[in-house]
Amino acid sequence: MNFFGGRIIVTNKKSAHVPPTMSAYGVPVVSSRTCSKKESDGGAAPFQYAPTEFRANKSYYGVRILTGKQHGAITPRGKYVVLIGSAASSGKVRVIGSFMPSFGGWTEDLIIEADSTLGDILVVEAVNENTFLDNEHPWYVSLVTVYNFQSNSSDDFPCYHWIGDEESVSFTARTTTLQEVSGNSVLLHQRKSQLEQRQRQYKWQKFPESGMPSGIDNTDEKDLPRDEEFDRVKNFSFTMGAMKSLLKFKVQGYLTSLEHLYNYEEFATVLGKPDPALYEASRWTSDVEFGRQMLNGVNPVIIQKCSSLPANFPVAEGEVKGLLNRGISLSEEMKAGHVYICDMKIFDGLPTKDGFYAAAPMCLLYVNGNDQLVPIAIQLKQQPGENNPIFMPSDHWIDWLLAKMFYQSAHSQFQQLATHYFSCHAAMEAYSMATSRNLPDPHPIYKLLNPHFRYTMSINSRARASLINDGGIIDQIFAIGTEGKVQLIQRASKAYSVYWTDIKRNLKERGVDDPNQLPGYFYRDDGLKVWTAMEDYVRSVVSEFYRDDQRVKEDAELQKWAEDIHVNGFPGYYGASDGHGFPKQIETKDELVELCTLIAFTGSAQHAAVNFGQYSIYSFVPNAPFEMRQPPPTKKGVTDIQKLLDTLPDSESSGKGLSITHLLSEYSSDEIFLGNYPSKRFTETKVQGMIQKFAAALQTISEGIQERNKTLDVPYPYFLKDRVPNSITI
């Protein structure tokens, strides 16, 4: 052992040869930590230590280990690293480590002296053999830099994994597809062993009863792989936020009597005032505000162009003539692209809880001469008839307001279960599962998509345990209850396509992609810009590692990934086809680019658009009530203000609804926003330049949104780069 300025030389006496397996390590004579430095105090500087002498027939390597900043990232003892080269392995080299296991973000340096050259370092393995007081001490390794003193060069080896007691993780420096390493037994073994380990950890659980996309097979969050769990800081803030919201509304429920509409505003002030866009000057009752929410609320994906009236929605030309301000007929307005429809037919025949009601409404909307989208007709049931009147703005204001409330009630329940949870949360878990099971760390698509899966399995596990489970919060506050919820999800599953969240395709399919016909649709305008920037970034990365379509077809790992998503991630239930549109094989670069963009967009921008505005929409309960306590009206002119109040949710249900939507609208305490990739998974300089270009494009988009928002009565901020998390964390 040679001590020079805190530097320790570690000698490996094992003979130089490529080990037949990665577990066949020599035992080094000496191993220890050279120095330790808090990463937040300046981070990992260039390797600054060197042997005081270079002995003949010896090889020297500097190793810098950067631990994560997560709580508990450093284990006190039992840490080892192994350098696996093209010519030999270093054997296990002990890292003494830190005796403060609660604080991460440290760098630790070693110098290794080997009897002969190890060759090019291909793989680094981090080993945790913790035996400290028989307590669990996982180790989080972010990045290992290996400096080769012979060639005066260094390589970064990204890890970004938790390593539990008696576990090891191996990782490589370069981003590679399987074809690129086909002749290298060491790198092939690293990929194979990593995927075998992950497939033991990540086992599919399917949900044939509901038809939900498949997820991870776990009983609760504690059964998740450590890499998927909340960090302790995030876990604490999430739990405290939930308790705080529920406790406040429990108290308020006893203090507030909801005898007047303004009482709902008072009720919601426990967590801060409801959105001024709703309650100031009773804006929530206006038709312009209703139209704004169809375009830019938390369910902006339902509205579609109406070129002809459905047969079961017999809106008479004469009855709406006075509502059209261009002086032409309804038929002519439809031909001009000024008429749109929102149809909640999925609710037709759904069961509800005893004493609660849900409509299956249709709403006709019109872009008037002032470029405002307004509702002009609402029918609350699917089958027309004498007891199913078509309500219009020309009716008594209470009749019209109640009709809009019934529409919003169905719209909001669908938003939570289908638009939000099914299409974003559940879909992203399926993508995450298949990625972990089929793509090893060095794979470019793994590196590209991994940031968009952070915390998703953890939040979904909590949702399955207390939010969408039978008897959970959703069942308690939604009119459709447990049975109706299951049937709604089954129907959504039958209709679902993974391309629902491909914003370019979806807008075109709904006929709402033309801003000249449908102005003020900021979800579309801003979302398309973010999609385009993301697609450009994805295309540049894909093109870097796949020179042509043939390389895509020949990537066996990639094809297994697609097949796993198709067969296991999105099984076909209730008449749907396996994959729900996701291909079993990927044939071209363009197809790969679209699918990767779709996945990244779904977990980031799409989820942001349909999640973080929830409290804004739902904070004033009458605006969009989750349940109604009286049946839909069958006649006009019989509703008064008392009946309207009797129809709305009571204080207990309102309190629970406000608690959960307030919690879901909060950003994580350790959020990472779109365009920021603090984990340096791509070590290639060229790819880092692509990431910077993507971040710059997002910044330009955000600046444009901010300028536009200054001109709006109600800003639309949900695609701002600092409002779009990389992944679903809440």
Residue pairs with C-beta under 8 A, 6 or more apart in sequence:
1 8
1 9
1 30
1 32
2 8
2 9
2 51
2 52
4 52
5 49
6 34
6 35
7 34
7 35
7 49
7 51
7 52
7 109
7 111
8 30
8 32
8 33
8 34
8 110
8 111
9 30
9 51
9 111
9 112
9 113
10 28
10 29
10 30
10 31
10 32
10 93
10 110
10 111
10 112
10 113
11 28
11 29
11 30
11 113
11 114
11 115
12 26
12 28
12 29
12 90
12 91
12 93
12 112
12 113
12 114
12 115
13 26
13 28
13 29
13 115
14 25
14 26
14 27
14 28
14 88
14 89
14 91
14 115
15 26
15 88
15 115
16 87
16 88
16 114
16 115
16 116
16 117
16 118
17 87
17 88
18 85
18 86
18 87
18 88
18 89
18 185
18 186
19 25
19 84
19 89
21 189
22 82
22 84
22 123
22 125
22 170
22 186
22 189
22 190
22 193
24 89
25 82
25 89
25 90
25 91
25 92
26 89
26 90
26 91
26 92
27 91
27 92
28 90
28 91
28 92
28 93
28 94
28 112
31 80
31 92
31 93
31 94
31 95
31 110
32 94
32 95
32 96
32 110
33 95
33 96
33 97
33 108
33 109
33 110
34 49
34 108
34 109
34 110
34 111
35 49
35 108
35 109
36 98
36 106
36 107
36 108
36 109
37 44
37 106
37 107
38 105
38 106
39 66
39 67
39 69
39 104
39 105
39 106
39 107
40 69
40 105
43 66
43 107
44 64
44 66
44 107
44 143
44 145
47 62
47 64
47 109
47 145
47 147
47 154
49 62
49 109
49 111
50 62
50 111
50 149
51 60
51 111
51 113
51 149
54 60
54 149
55 113
57 115
57 116
58 113
58 114
58 115
58 116
59 113
59 114
59 115
59 116
59 117
59 118
59 149
59 150
60 111
60 112
60 113
60 114
60 149
60 150
61 83
61 90
61 111
61 112
61 114
61 118
61 121
61 146
61 147
61 148
61 149
62 109
62 110
62 111
62 112
62 145
62 146
62 147
62 149
62 154
63 81
63 83
63 93
63 109
63 110
63 111
63 112
63 144
63 145
63 146
63 147
64 107
64 108
64 109
64 110
64 144
64 145
64 147
65 81
65 95
65 107
65 108
65 109
65 110
65 126
65 141
65 143
65 144
66 106
66 107
66 141
66 142
66 143
66 144
66 145
67 73
67 74
67 104
67 105
67 106
67 107
67 108
67 139
67 140
67 141
67 142
68 104
68 105
68 140
68 141
68 142
68 160
69 104
69 105
70 104
70 140
70 231
70 232
71 102
71 103
71 104
71 231
71 232
71 233
72 101
72 102
72 104
72 137
72 138
72 140
72 232
73 103
73 104
73 105
73 139
73 140
74 97
74 98
74 100
74 101
74 103
74 104
74 106
74 139
74 140
75 97
75 101
75 128
75 130
75 132
75 137
75 138
75 139
76 97
76 98
76 99
76 101
76 130
76 132
76 137
77 96
77 97
77 130
77 131
77 132
78 97
78 128
78 129
78 130
78 131
78 132
78 137
78 165
79 94
79 95
79 96
79 97
79 126
79 127
79 128
79 129
79 130
79 139
80 92
80 93
80 94
80 95
80 126
80 127
80 128
80 129
81 90
81 92
81 93
81 95
81 110
81 124
81 125
81 126
81 127
81 144
82 89
82 90
82 91
82 92
82 93
82 124
82 125
82 127
83 89
83 90
83 93
83 112
83 118
83 121
83 124
83 146
84 90
84 118
84 121
84 122
84 123
84 124
84 125
84 170
84 186
85 117
85 118
85 119
85 120
85 121
85 122
86 118
86 119
86 120
86 122
86 186
87 116
87 117
87 118
87 119
88 114
88 116
88 117
88 118
88 119
89 118
90 112
90 114
90 118
92 127
93 110
93 112
95 108
95 110
97 108
98 106
98 108
101 137
104 140
117 150
121 146
121 148
121 155
121 157
121 173
122 172
122 173
122 184
122 186
122 187
122 190
123 170
123 171
123 172
123 186
123 187
123 190
124 144
124 146
124 157
124 159
124 170
124 171
124 172
125 168
125 169
125 170
125 171
126 139
126 141
126 144
126 159
126 163
126 168
126 169
126 170
126 171
127 163
127 167
127 168
128 137
128 138
128 139
128 163
128 164
128 165
128 166
128 167
128 168
129 165
129 166
130 136
130 137
130 139
130 165
130 166
136 164
136 165
137 165
138 162
138 163
138 164
138 165
138 226
139 162
139 163
140 161
140 162
140 163
141 159
141 160
141 161
141 163
141 169
142 158
142 159
142 160
142 679
143 156
143 157
143 158
143 159
143 160
143 680
144 156
144 157
144 159
144 171
145 154
145 155
145 156
145 157
146 154
146 155
146 157
146 173
147 153
147 154
148 154
148 155
155 173
155 683
156 173
156 680
156 683
157 171
157 172
157 173
157 683
158 171
158 173
158 441
158 679
158 680
158 681
158 683
159 169
159 171
159 441
160 679
160 681
161 169
161 171
161 227
162 226
162 227
163 169
164 226
169 194
170 190
170 193
170 194
171 190
171 441
171 442
172 187
172 190
172 441
172 442
173 683
174 442
174 683
174 684
175 442
175 443
175 444
175 447
175 545
175 682
175 683
175 684
175 687
176 187
176 442
176 443
176 444
176 545
177 443
177 444
177 545
177 546
177 551
177 555
177 557
177 558
178 191
178 443
178 555
178 556
178 557
179 551
179 554
179 555
181 187
181 188
181 191
181 442
182 188
187 442
190 440
190 442
191 440
191 442
191 557
194 440
194 441
195 437
195 438
195 440
198 436
198 437
199 437
201 225
201 436
202 216
202 225
202 433
202 436
202 437
203 216
203 217
204 214
204 215
204 216
204 217
204 433
204 568
204 569
205 214
205 215
205 216
205 217
205 218
206 214
206 568
206 571
207 213
207 214
207 215
208 571
208 573
209 486
210 486
210 489
210 490
210 493
211 489
211 490
211 492
211 493
211 494
211 573
211 574
211 576
212 422
212 426
212 489
212 493
213 422
213 426
213 427
213 429
213 430
213 569
213 570
214 429
214 430
214 433
214 568
214 569
214 570
214 571
215 426
215 429
215 430
215 433
215 457
215 460
215 464
216 224
216 228
216 429
216 433
216 457
216 461
218 224
218 461
220 461
220 465
221 229
221 230
221 458
221 461
221 462
221 465
224 457
224 458
224 461
228 455
228 456
228 457
228 458
229 235
229 458
230 238
230 455
230 458
230 459
231 670
233 669
233 670
234 455
234 668
234 669
234 670
234 729
237 668
237 669
238 668
238 730
241 663
241 666
242 659
242 663
245 271
245 658
245 659
245 660
245 662
245 663
246 655
246 656
246 659
248 270
248 271
248 659
249 270
249 655
249 656
249 658
249 659
250 655
251 270
252 267
252 270
252 651
252 655
253 651
253 652
253 654
253 655
256 263
256 266
256 267
256 651
257 263
257 651
258 264
258 267
258 645
258 648
258 650
258 651
258 654
259 645
260 645
261 622
261 645
264 620
264 621
264 622
264 648
264 654
265 273
265 274
265 279
265 620
267 621
267 651
267 654
267 655
267 658
268 274
268 619
268 620
268 621
268 658
270 658
271 615
271 619
271 658
271 659
271 662
273 279
274 619
274 620
275 615
275 616
275 617
275 619
275 620
277 283
277 289
277 616
277 713
277 714
278 284
278 289
278 616
278 617
278 619
278 620
278 623
279 620
283 289
284 620
284 622
284 623
285 397
285 401
287 374
287 375
287 393
288 372
288 373
288 374
290 374
290 375
290 404
290 408
291 365
291 372
291 373
291 374
291 375
292 373
292 520
292 714
293 408
293 617
293 624
294 300
294 302
294 303
294 340
294 342
294 363
294 365
294 373
295 303
295 373
295 518
295 520
295 521
295 522
295 523
295 524
296 520
296 521
296 522
296 523
296 714
296 716
297 613
297 617
298 415
298 419
298 420
298 609
298 610
298 611
298 613
298 614
298 616
298 617
299 411
299 412
299 414
299 415
299 419
299 610
300 521
300 523
300 524
300 609
300 610
301 419
301 500
301 506
301 510
301 523
301 610
302 342
302 343
302 344
302 411
302 414
302 419
303 340
303 341
303 342
303 365
303 510
303 512
304 340
304 341
304 342
304 510
304 511
304 512
305 337
305 339
305 340
305 341
305 510
305 511
305 512
305 517
305 518
306 334
306 339
306 340
306 341
306 364
307 334
307 335
307 511
308 334
309 315
309 334
309 364
310 341
310 343
310 362
312 362
312 382
312 383
312 384
313 341
313 362
313 364
313 377
313 379
313 384
313 390
314 384
314 390
315 330
315 364
315 376
315 377
315 390
317 329
317 330
317 331
319 377
319 390
319 392
319 394
320 330
320 364
320 376
320 377
320 392
321 329
321 330
322 394
323 366
323 376
323 392
323 393
323 394
324 330
324 333
324 366
324 368
324 376
325 368
325 369
325 370
326 333
326 338
326 368
326 369
328 336
330 339
333 339
333 366
336 517
337 511
337 514
337 517
337 518
338 366
338 367
338 517
339 364
339 365
339 366
339 367
340 364
340 365
340 366
340 367
340 373
340 512
340 518
341 362
341 363
341 364
341 365
342 362
342 363
342 365
342 407
342 411
343 362
343 363
344 359
344 360
344 361
344 362
344 407
344 410
344 411
344 414
345 360
345 362
345 382
346 360
346 414
346 418
346 488
346 491
346 492
346 495
347 358
347 359
347 360
347 361
347 410
347 413
347 414
347 480
347 488
348 360
348 381
348 382
349 360
350 358
350 360
350 480
350 484
350 487
350 488
351 480
351 481
351 483
351 484
351 487
352 358
352 479
352 480
352 481
352 484
353 479
353 480
353 481
353 484
353 627
355 629
356 479
356 481
356 627
356 628
356 629
357 479
357 628
357 629
357 630
357 631
357 632
358 409
358 410
358 413
358 479
358 480
358 484
358 627
358 628
359 380
359 381
359 406
359 407
359 409
359 410
359 628
359 632
360 380
360 381
360 382
360 410
361 378
361 379
361 380
361 381
361 403
361 406
361 407
361 410
362 378
362 379
362 382
363 375
363 377
363 378
363 407
364 375
364 376
364 377
364 378
365 373
365 374
365 375
365 376
366 373
366 374
366 375
366 376
367 373
367 517
367 518
367 519
368 374
371 519
371 520
372 520
373 518
373 520
374 393
375 393
375 404
376 392
376 393
377 390
377 391
377 392
378 390
378 391
378 392
378 400
378 403
378 404
378 406
378 407
379 388
379 389
379 390
379 391
380 388
380 391
380 403
380 406
380 407
380 632
380 633
381 388
381 632
384 390
387 634
387 635
388 634
389 633
389 634
389 635
389 636
391 399
391 400
391 403
391 636
392 400
393 400
395 403
395 636
396 636
396 637
396 639
398 639
398 640
398 641
398 644
399 633
399 636
399 637
399 639
401 644
402 633
402 639
402 644
402 647
403 633
405 622
405 625
405 628
405 644
405 647
405 648
406 628
406 632
408 623
408 624
408 625
409 479
409 624
409 625
409 626
409 627
409 628
411 624
412 617
412 618
412 624
412 625
412 626
413 478
413 479
413 480
413 488
413 626
414 488
415 610
416 474
416 478
416 626
417 468
417 474
417 485
417 488
417 489
417 492
418 488
418 489
418 492
418 496
419 610
420 607
420 610
420 611
421 463
421 468
422 489
422 492
422 493
422 496
423 496
423 500
423 501
423 602
423 606
423 610
424 501
424 602
424 603
424 606
424 607
424 610
424 611
424 728
425 456
425 459
425 460
425 463
425 607
425 728
426 460
427 498
427 501
427 570
427 602
428 452
428 453
428 456
428 599
428 602
428 603
428 607
428 727
428 728
429 456
429 457
429 460
430 565
430 569
430 570
431 449
431 453
431 565
431 569
431 599
431 602
431 603
432 453
432 456
432 457
433 457
433 564
433 568
433 569
434 561
434 564
434 565
434 568
434 569
435 445
435 446
435 449
435 450
435 453
435 561
437 561
437 564
438 557
438 560
438 561
438 564
439 445
439 446
439 557
439 558
439 561
440 446
440 557
441 447
441 681
443 557
443 558
444 541
444 542
444 544
444 545
444 682
445 558
445 561
445 592
445 596
447 681
447 682
448 538
448 541
448 542
448 596
448 600
449 596
449 599
449 600
450 679
450 681
451 672
451 677
451 679
451 681
451 726
451 727
452 599
452 600
452 603
452 604
452 726
452 727
453 603
453 727
454 672
454 726
454 727
454 729
455 668
455 727
455 728
455 729
456 603
456 727
456 728
456 729
459 728
459 729
459 730
460 728
465 472
466 472
466 473
467 473
467 474
467 660
468 474
468 485
469 475
470 482
471 482
473 656
473 660
474 485
475 481
475 482
475 485
476 653
476 656
477 626
477 627
477 649
477 653
477 656
477 657
477 660
478 484
478 485
478 626
478 627
479 626
479 627
479 628
480 487
480 488
490 573
490 574
491 574
493 573
493 574
493 576
494 573
494 574
494 575
494 576
495 576
496 576
496 580
497 580
497 581
498 570
498 579
498 580
498 581
498 582
498 598
499 505
499 506
499 581
499 598
500 506
501 598
501 601
501 602
501 606
502 594
502 597
502 598
502 601
503 524
503 527
503 528
503 531
503 601
503 606
504 513
504 528
504 531
507 513
507 524
507 528
512 518
512 521
512 524
513 524
515 521
515 524
515 525
518 524
522 708
522 716
523 609
523 716
523 718
526 701
526 705
526 716
526 718
526 719
527 605
527 606
527 609
527 719
529 701
529 704
529 719
530 601
530 605
530 674
530 698
530 701
530 719
530 724
531 597
531 601
531 605
533 694
533 697
533 698
533 701
534 597
534 600
534 601
534 605
534 694
535 593
535 594
535 597
536 694
536 697
537 690
537 691
537 693
537 694
537 697
538 593
538 596
538 597
538 600
539 593
540 690
540 693
541 682
541 687
541 690
542 589
542 592
542 593
542 596
543 589
544 684
544 686
544 687
544 690
545 551
546 552
546 555
546 589
546 592
548 589
549 587
549 588
549 589
552 558
552 586
552 587
552 588
552 589
552 591
552 592
553 559
553 585
553 586
553 587
558 586
558 592
559 585
559 586
562 582
562 583
562 584
562 585
562 586
562 595
563 584
563 585
565 579
565 582
566 578
566 579
566 582
566 583
566 584
567 578
567 579
567 584
569 582
570 578
570 579
570 580
570 582
571 578
572 578
572 579
572 580
578 584
582 595
583 591
583 595
586 592
586 595
603 726
603 727
603 728
604 674
604 724
604 725
604 726
604 727
605 674
605 719
605 724
607 725
607 728
608 718
608 719
608 723
608 724
608 725
609 718
609 719
611 664
611 665
611 730
612 665
612 667
612 718
612 723
613 665
613 718
614 661
614 664
614 665
615 658
615 661
615 662
615 664
615 665
616 665
617 623
617 624
618 624
618 626
618 657
618 658
618 661
619 658
619 661
619 662
621 648
621 649
621 654
621 657
621 658
622 648
625 648
625 649
626 649
626 653
626 657
627 649
627 653
628 647
628 648
628 649
629 646
629 647
629 648
629 649
629 650
630 643
630 646
630 647
633 639
648 654
649 657
663 730
664 730
666 730
667 725
667 729
667 730
668 725
668 729
668 730
671 725
671 729
672 678
672 725
672 726
672 727
673 721
673 722
673 723
673 724
673 725
673 726
674 698
674 721
674 724
674 725
674 726
675 691
675 694
675 695
675 698
675 699
675 721
676 695
676 726
677 691
677 726
680 688
682 688
682 691
695 721
698 721
699 721
701 719
701 721
702 719
702 720
702 721
702 722
705 716
705 717
705 719
705 720
706 720
709 715
709 716
709 717
717 723
718 724
